[in-house]
Amino acid sequence: MKILKTIRFPFHFPIPRFSWSAYRTALLMLLLAVASGLEGEGAPPSALKTRADRLVTDLRFNFWGWEAEVLWDKFTLWLLQPQRYMAESDRCHFVRDWVKRVEEVRRLEGKINEAYTDPSVRDPLKATEQMRAERDRLRREIAVRQPIAEAIIEEQVGVVLARNASGFLGQPAPPVGIHITPLPYVLVASLRERITLIYQAELVPGLTADRADALESQIDQSLGLSSLVTPIGGLSAWPAMVLEFPSLPWWTEVAAHEWTHHYLLFFPLGWEYEGNWEARVINETVASLVGWEIARRTLVQYYPDLAPSKEPWAEEEESSASPPPPPDPTAFDFNREMHETRIRVDALLLQGRIEEAEEYMERRRQFFWEHGYRIRKLNQAYFSFHGSYAAAPMGAAGKDPVGPAVRRAWKMTEKDPRRFLQQVRSVTSLDELLQLLKE
């Protein structure tokens, strides 16, 4: 495992210090906006949402309990702010060291799990005794260091956001907040005859496959829908819930991605996220584009050896003097294959051939499985969820025109996060997006 060296910059970057009063005001505004989104007239008992809610009552994630615990921890750290007394090089070294500990824990857990599945290991408990002791020791060290590491990442991403996206008095507006934690699973449901997300509920973390399958069967049979229980990598509560994945680029990108959702919550594009499919796709695509760019700039400033050299998606608008070479037929391209699958499914559903589309998706799921992609269920709900992330030209969005239009708007602003957000934050439909592109 390569040990990363601390990078010292030839000049000093000014680091705005975060005042609790500014954070308290911004956080209050954010929580009020979230609370207002939770208020509303209840659906009638026969409504689909009410019926679905009854089926998931025992499995719902307790957001209020989680928020109370995490906000108290954040509050106590803000009172002390130990990271503000560290030099920038020490802050970067602290985060890198913390990431290495997480990497080592994940490596040990993989070896422990392997010992329990290896038939040649007769006594896995004894064989893993030292590994488990080392894992537990590292877990204790990670838990102690995590609040400070999170605060440093928040401030580093916040500096870049305040300068490049949205800020007030040198602070990001709204504030950046992340917490690495076990994430809820998400239940999503779509109509069978058309791919569109019509229901979503956050469920308890660690939901087993058998319980997920049983819940999906209940939803599908009682409501006539296509449903899916799926894990996620992040959730835009405040602070944003982030999966423990040993990658600093990952954490910076998720922090910026979820911050974008928090920012859009104050504008029409955020207000219509739940009830407007086109607004949802625009919102998620905007968050992906801004999140990646802000993460890149953060890494360039603080961790330049980790900064990516190019975007993870191709620029489909760029023209070429000669057509690109045909893809290697022997090479498996997940995004291309999923793109083609979505296009075929949309065509079958448009013709009313629902059962045929569902049989086709199951065959394709087995095809993906044979190529190493362990997709448990591929159905309309899968595409309704994953298809809303349309930053890449190829993928589960298929031929949905919203994603390409958002990417064209992004390119028109010369990939300037501030200009881009100001232009799209009030755009909630494809028609409005296309009108924006004409201006």
C-alpha positions as CSV (number, residue, x, y, z in Angstrom):
1,M,0.0,0.0,0.0
2,K,1.5,3.3,-1.1
3,I,2.0,5.8,1.7
4,L,1.1,9.3,0.5
5,K,3.5,12.1,1.5
6,T,2.3,15.4,2.9
7,I,2.3,18.1,0.2
8,R,3.6,21.5,1.2
9,F,2.5,24.5,-0.9
10,P,5.0,27.2,-1.9
11,F,2.5,29.8,-0.8
12,H,-0.1,30.0,1.9
13,F,-3.9,29.7,1.2
14,P,-6.0,31.9,3.4
15,I,-8.5,29.8,5.3
16,P,-11.6,31.6,6.5
17,R,-12.4,30.6,10.0
18,F,-16.0,29.5,10.6
19,S,-17.9,31.4,13.2
20,W,-20.7,29.7,15.1
21,S,-23.0,32.6,14.8
22,A,-22.9,32.5,11.0
23,Y,-23.4,28.8,11.0
24,R,-26.2,28.9,13.5
25,T,-28.1,31.4,11.3
26,A,-27.5,29.5,8.1
27,L,-28.3,26.2,9.8
28,L,-31.6,27.6,11.2
29,M,-32.6,28.7,7.7
30,L,-31.8,25.3,6.3
31,L,-33.7,23.4,9.0
32,L,-36.7,25.7,8.6
33,A,-36.7,25.0,4.9
34,V,-36.5,21.2,5.6
35,A,-39.3,21.4,8.2
36,S,-41.5,23.4,5.8
37,G,-41.0,20.6,3.3
38,L,-42.2,18.1,5.8
39,E,-45.3,20.0,6.6
40,G,-48.4,19.6,4.5
41,E,-51.9,18.3,4.2
42,G,-52.0,14.5,4.7
43,A,-52.9,12.3,1.9
44,P,-56.3,10.6,2.0
45,P,-56.3,7.0,3.4
46,S,-56.8,5.5,0.0
47,A,-53.9,7.4,-1.6
48,L,-51.0,5.4,-2.9
49,K,-48.5,7.1,-0.6
50,T,-50.6,6.4,2.5
51,R,-51.0,2.8,1.5
52,A,-47.2,2.4,0.8
53,D,-46.4,4.2,4.1
54,R,-48.4,1.7,6.0
55,L,-46.3,-1.2,4.5
56,V,-43.0,0.4,5.6
57,T,-43.9,1.7,9.0
58,D,-41.8,-0.7,11.0
59,L,-38.8,-0.2,8.7
60,R,-38.7,3.6,8.4
61,F,-35.4,5.3,9.3
62,N,-35.6,7.6,12.4
63,F,-34.3,10.9,10.9
64,W,-35.2,13.0,14.0
65,G,-33.3,10.7,16.3
66,W,-30.3,10.6,14.0
67,E,-30.4,14.4,13.5
68,A,-30.6,15.1,17.3
69,E,-27.5,12.9,18.0
70,V,-25.4,14.1,15.1
71,L,-26.2,17.8,15.5
72,W,-25.3,17.6,19.2
73,D,-21.9,16.1,18.3
74,K,-21.3,18.8,15.7
75,F,-22.3,21.5,18.1
76,T,-19.8,20.3,20.8
77,L,-17.0,20.2,18.2
78,W,-17.9,23.7,16.9
79,L,-17.5,25.0,20.5
80,L,-13.9,23.7,20.6
81,Q,-12.9,23.7,16.9
82,P,-9.5,22.0,17.5
83,Q,-8.8,22.0,13.8
84,R,-8.5,25.8,13.7
85,Y,-5.3,25.6,15.7
86,M,-3.6,23.3,13.1
87,A,-1.4,24.5,10.3
88,E,-2.8,23.6,6.8
89,S,-0.1,21.1,6.2
90,D,-1.0,19.4,9.5
91,R,-4.7,19.4,8.7
92,C,-4.0,17.7,5.4
93,H,-1.7,15.2,7.0
94,F,-4.3,14.5,9.7
95,V,-7.0,13.7,7.1
96,R,-4.6,11.5,5.0
97,D,-3.7,9.6,8.1
98,W,-7.3,9.1,9.1
99,V,-8.1,7.8,5.5
100,K,-5.3,5.3,5.8
101,R,-6.7,3.9,9.0
102,V,-10.1,3.5,7.3
103,E,-8.4,1.7,4.4
104,E,-6.6,-0.6,6.8
105,V,-9.8,-1.4,8.7
106,R,-11.6,-2.3,5.4
107,R,-8.7,-4.5,4.4
108,L,-8.8,-6.3,7.7
109,E,-12.5,-6.8,7.6
110,G,-12.2,-8.3,4.1
111,K,-9.6,-10.8,5.4
112,I,-11.8,-11.7,8.4
113,N,-14.8,-12.3,6.1
114,E,-12.6,-14.4,3.8
115,A,-11.5,-16.5,6.7
116,Y,-15.1,-17.3,7.7
117,T,-16.0,-18.4,4.1
118,D,-12.8,-20.3,3.3
119,P,-13.5,-24.0,3.8
120,S,-9.8,-24.7,4.5
121,V,-9.9,-22.5,7.7
122,R,-11.1,-24.9,10.4
123,D,-11.3,-22.4,13.3
124,P,-12.0,-18.9,11.8
125,L,-12.5,-17.4,15.3
126,K,-9.0,-18.4,16.4
127,A,-7.5,-17.7,13.0
128,T,-8.7,-14.1,13.0
129,E,-8.1,-13.3,16.7
130,Q,-5.2,-10.9,16.0
131,M,-6.9,-9.3,13.0
132,R,-10.0,-8.7,15.0
133,A,-8.0,-7.1,17.8
134,E,-6.2,-4.9,15.4
135,R,-9.5,-4.0,13.6
136,D,-11.1,-3.0,16.9
137,R,-8.1,-0.9,17.9
138,L,-8.2,1.0,14.6
139,R,-12.0,1.4,14.9
140,R,-11.5,3.2,18.2
141,E,-8.9,5.4,16.8
142,I,-11.0,6.2,13.7
143,A,-14.0,7.1,16.0
144,V,-11.9,9.6,18.0
145,R,-10.4,11.2,14.9
146,Q,-13.5,11.2,12.7
147,P,-15.2,14.4,14.0
148,I,-12.0,16.4,13.4
149,A,-11.4,14.9,10.0
150,E,-15.0,15.6,9.0
151,A,-14.6,19.2,10.1
152,I,-11.4,19.7,8.1
153,I,-13.0,18.3,4.9
154,E,-16.1,20.5,5.5
155,E,-13.9,23.6,5.8
156,Q,-11.7,22.8,2.9
157,V,-14.7,22.1,0.6
158,G,-16.4,25.2,2.1
159,V,-13.5,27.5,1.2
160,V,-13.7,26.4,-2.4
161,L,-17.5,26.7,-2.5
162,A,-17.5,30.2,-1.0
163,R,-15.0,31.3,-3.6
164,N,-16.5,29.5,-6.6
165,A,-20.2,28.8,-6.0
166,S,-22.0,30.6,-3.2
167,G,-20.7,32.4,-0.2
168,F,-21.4,35.2,2.3
169,L,-18.7,37.0,4.2
170,G,-16.2,34.3,3.2
171,Q,-18.4,31.4,4.3
172,P,-20.2,28.9,2.1
173,A,-23.9,29.6,2.0
174,P,-25.5,27.3,3.1
175,P,-22.8,25.7,5.3
176,V,-21.1,22.4,4.4
177,G,-22.0,19.5,6.7
178,I,-21.1,15.8,6.4
179,H,-21.2,12.9,8.7
180,I,-19.8,9.5,7.8
181,T,-22.4,7.0,9.0
182,P,-24.2,3.8,8.2
183,L,-26.7,4.9,5.5
184,P,-30.4,4.1,5.2
185,Y,-31.6,1.9,2.4
186,V,-34.0,3.6,0.0
187,L,-37.3,2.1,-1.2
188,V,-38.3,3.5,-4.6
189,A,-41.4,2.6,-6.7
190,S,-42.3,3.3,-10.3
191,L,-45.3,2.6,-12.4
192,R,-45.0,-0.6,-14.4
193,E,-46.3,0.9,-17.6
194,R,-43.9,3.9,-17.6
195,I,-40.6,4.6,-15.9
196,T,-41.2,7.4,-13.4
197,L,-40.5,7.5,-9.7
198,I,-43.7,8.0,-7.8
199,Y,-42.7,6.9,-4.3
200,Q,-39.6,7.0,-2.1
201,A,-39.0,6.1,1.5
202,E,-35.8,5.8,3.6
203,L,-35.5,2.6,5.5
204,V,-33.3,1.4,8.4
205,P,-29.6,0.7,7.6
206,G,-28.4,-2.9,7.1
207,L,-31.6,-4.2,5.7
208,T,-31.1,-7.8,4.7
209,A,-31.8,-9.1,1.2
210,D,-34.6,-11.4,2.3
211,R,-36.5,-8.5,4.1
212,A,-35.9,-6.2,1.1
213,D,-37.3,-8.8,-1.3
214,A,-40.3,-9.5,0.9
215,L,-41.1,-5.7,1.1
216,E,-40.8,-5.3,-2.7
217,S,-43.2,-8.2,-3.2
218,Q,-45.7,-6.6,-0.8
219,I,-45.5,-3.3,-2.7
220,D,-45.7,-4.9,-6.1
221,Q,-48.6,-7.2,-5.4
222,S,-50.7,-4.9,-3.3
223,L,-50.2,-1.6,-5.2
224,G,-49.4,-3.0,-8.7
225,L,-46.1,-1.1,-8.9
226,S,-42.5,-1.9,-9.6
227,S,-40.4,-1.4,-6.5
228,L,-36.8,-1.7,-5.4
229,V,-34.9,-1.4,-2.1
230,T,-31.4,-0.1,-2.9
231,P,-28.3,1.1,-1.0
232,I,-27.1,4.6,-1.5
233,G,-23.8,6.5,-1.2
234,G,-25.0,9.7,0.3
235,L,-28.2,11.5,1.5
236,S,-28.8,15.2,1.7
237,A,-30.0,15.5,5.2
238,W,-28.0,18.1,7.2
239,P,-25.3,17.2,7.8
240,A,-25.2,15.1,4.7
241,M,-25.1,11.4,5.4
242,V,-22.0,9.9,3.7
243,L,-21.0,6.3,3.3
244,E,-17.7,5.1,4.8
245,F,-15.7,4.5,1.7
246,P,-11.8,4.9,2.1
247,S,-11.3,7.6,-0.6
248,L,-10.7,11.2,0.0
249,P,-11.8,12.2,-3.5
250,W,-15.0,10.3,-2.8
251,W,-15.7,12.2,0.4
252,T,-15.0,15.6,-1.1
253,E,-17.2,14.9,-4.1
254,V,-20.1,13.6,-2.0
255,A,-19.7,16.6,0.4
256,A,-20.0,19.0,-2.6
257,H,-22.7,17.0,-4.3
258,E,-24.9,17.0,-1.2
259,W,-24.1,20.7,-0.5
260,T,-25.6,21.5,-4.0
261,H,-28.8,19.8,-3.0
262,H,-28.8,21.9,0.2
263,Y,-28.3,25.1,-1.9
264,L,-31.0,24.2,-4.4
265,L,-33.5,23.7,-1.5
266,F,-33.9,27.5,-1.3
267,F,-34.9,27.7,-5.0
268,P,-37.6,26.3,-7.3
269,L,-35.4,23.5,-8.6
270,G,-35.2,22.2,-5.0
271,W,-38.8,22.9,-4.1
272,E,-40.1,20.7,-6.9
273,Y,-37.7,17.8,-6.4
274,E,-40.2,15.4,-4.9
275,G,-43.2,16.0,-7.2
276,N,-41.6,16.8,-10.6
277,W,-39.7,14.1,-12.4
278,E,-37.9,16.5,-14.8
279,A,-36.9,18.8,-11.9
280,R,-35.5,15.7,-10.1
281,V,-33.3,14.7,-13.0
282,I,-32.2,18.3,-13.5
283,N,-31.4,18.6,-9.8
284,E,-29.4,15.4,-9.5
285,T,-27.5,16.1,-12.7
286,V,-26.7,19.6,-11.5
287,A,-25.5,18.2,-8.2
288,S,-23.3,15.6,-10.0
289,L,-21.7,18.2,-12.3
290,V,-21.1,20.9,-9.6
291,G,-20.1,18.3,-7.0
292,W,-17.4,16.8,-9.2
293,E,-16.0,20.2,-10.2
294,I,-15.9,21.5,-6.7
295,A,-14.2,18.3,-5.5
296,R,-11.6,18.6,-8.3
297,R,-10.8,22.2,-7.3
298,T,-10.6,21.2,-3.6
299,L,-8.2,18.4,-4.3
300,V,-6.1,20.7,-6.6
301,Q,-5.8,23.1,-3.7
302,Y,-5.2,20.8,-0.8
303,Y,-4.4,17.3,-2.1
304,P,-3.0,17.9,-5.7
305,D,-1.6,14.4,-6.1
306,L,-5.2,13.0,-5.8
307,A,-6.8,15.5,-8.2
308,P,-8.3,13.8,-11.3
309,S,-6.9,14.8,-14.7
310,K,-10.2,14.7,-16.6
311,E,-14.0,14.4,-16.1
312,P,-15.3,10.8,-15.6
313,W,-17.8,11.3,-18.4
314,A,-17.2,12.0,-22.1
315,E,-18.2,15.3,-23.6
316,E,-20.7,14.1,-26.2
317,E,-21.1,17.6,-27.7
318,E,-17.5,17.7,-28.8
319,S,-17.1,17.1,-32.5
320,S,-14.2,15.2,-34.1
321,A,-12.7,15.4,-37.6
322,S,-13.0,11.6,-37.8
323,P,-15.6,9.3,-36.2
324,P,-14.4,7.5,-33.0
325,P,-13.2,3.9,-33.5
326,P,-15.9,1.3,-33.0
327,P,-16.0,-0.2,-29.5
328,D,-14.2,-3.5,-29.0
329,P,-16.9,-6.1,-29.2
330,T,-15.1,-8.3,-26.7
331,A,-14.8,-5.6,-24.1
332,F,-17.7,-5.2,-21.7
333,D,-18.9,-1.6,-21.1
334,F,-21.4,-1.4,-18.2
335,N,-22.7,2.1,-19.0
336,R,-23.1,1.3,-22.7
337,E,-24.9,-1.9,-22.0
338,M,-27.2,-0.3,-19.4
339,H,-27.9,2.6,-21.8
340,E,-29.0,0.1,-24.5
341,T,-31.1,-1.8,-22.0
342,R,-33.0,1.3,-21.0
343,I,-33.7,2.3,-24.6
344,R,-35.1,-1.1,-25.3
345,V,-37.2,-1.1,-22.2
346,D,-38.6,2.3,-23.0
347,A,-39.6,1.1,-26.5
348,L,-41.4,-2.0,-25.2
349,L,-43.3,0.0,-22.5
350,L,-44.3,2.6,-25.1
351,Q,-45.9,-0.2,-27.0
352,G,-47.7,-1.5,-23.9
353,R,-45.7,-4.7,-23.8
354,I,-45.1,-4.6,-20.0
355,E,-44.6,-8.3,-19.3
356,E,-42.2,-8.6,-22.3
357,A,-40.2,-5.6,-21.0
358,E,-40.0,-7.2,-17.5
359,E,-38.8,-10.5,-18.9
360,Y,-36.2,-8.7,-21.0
361,M,-34.9,-6.8,-17.9
362,E,-34.5,-10.1,-16.1
363,R,-32.5,-11.6,-18.9
364,R,-30.3,-8.5,-19.0
365,R,-29.9,-8.7,-15.2
366,Q,-28.5,-12.2,-15.6
367,F,-26.3,-10.9,-18.4
368,F,-24.8,-8.2,-16.1
369,W,-24.4,-10.8,-13.4
370,E,-22.3,-12.9,-15.7
371,H,-20.0,-10.0,-16.3
372,G,-19.4,-9.4,-12.6
373,Y,-22.1,-6.8,-11.8
374,R,-24.2,-8.1,-8.9
375,I,-27.5,-6.5,-9.6
376,R,-30.2,-8.0,-7.4
377,K,-33.1,-6.7,-9.3
378,L,-33.4,-4.8,-12.6
379,N,-36.9,-3.3,-13.2
380,Q,-38.7,-0.1,-13.8
381,A,-38.0,1.1,-10.3
382,Y,-34.2,0.6,-10.8
383,F,-34.3,2.8,-13.9
384,S,-36.5,5.4,-12.2
385,F,-33.9,5.8,-9.5
386,H,-30.6,5.4,-11.3
387,G,-31.9,7.1,-14.4
388,S,-32.2,10.4,-12.5
389,Y,-28.4,10.7,-12.4
390,A,-27.8,11.8,-16.0
391,A,-24.4,13.5,-15.8
392,A,-22.8,10.8,-18.1
393,P,-23.9,10.5,-21.7
394,M,-24.3,6.7,-21.3
395,G,-26.1,4.9,-18.5
396,A,-29.5,4.2,-17.0
397,A,-31.0,7.5,-18.2
398,G,-31.2,6.1,-21.8
399,K,-32.4,8.7,-24.3
400,D,-33.9,11.0,-21.7
401,P,-33.2,14.5,-23.1
402,V,-32.9,16.3,-19.8
403,G,-29.4,15.1,-18.9
404,P,-27.8,16.2,-22.2
405,A,-29.6,19.6,-21.9
406,V,-28.2,20.2,-18.4
407,R,-24.7,19.2,-19.7
408,R,-25.0,21.7,-22.5
409,A,-26.0,24.4,-20.0
410,W,-23.0,23.5,-17.9
411,K,-20.7,23.8,-20.9
412,M,-22.2,27.1,-21.9
413,T,-21.2,28.6,-18.5
414,E,-17.6,27.3,-19.1
415,K,-18.1,25.0,-16.2
416,D,-18.3,27.9,-13.7
417,P,-20.3,26.6,-10.7
418,R,-21.5,30.0,-9.6
419,R,-22.8,31.0,-13.0
420,F,-24.3,27.6,-13.6
421,L,-26.2,27.5,-10.3
422,Q,-27.5,31.0,-10.8
423,Q,-28.8,30.0,-14.2
424,V,-30.4,26.6,-13.4
425,R,-31.7,27.1,-9.9
426,S,-35.1,28.3,-11.1
427,V,-35.4,25.9,-14.0
428,T,-37.8,23.0,-13.2
429,S,-38.7,21.5,-16.6
430,L,-37.2,20.5,-19.9
431,D,-39.0,23.3,-21.7
432,E,-37.5,25.9,-19.4
433,L,-34.1,24.3,-19.8
434,L,-34.3,24.4,-23.6
435,Q,-35.4,28.0,-23.4
436,L,-32.4,28.8,-21.2
437,L,-30.1,27.2,-23.9
438,K,-31.6,29.6,-26.5
439,E,-30.8,32.7,-24.6
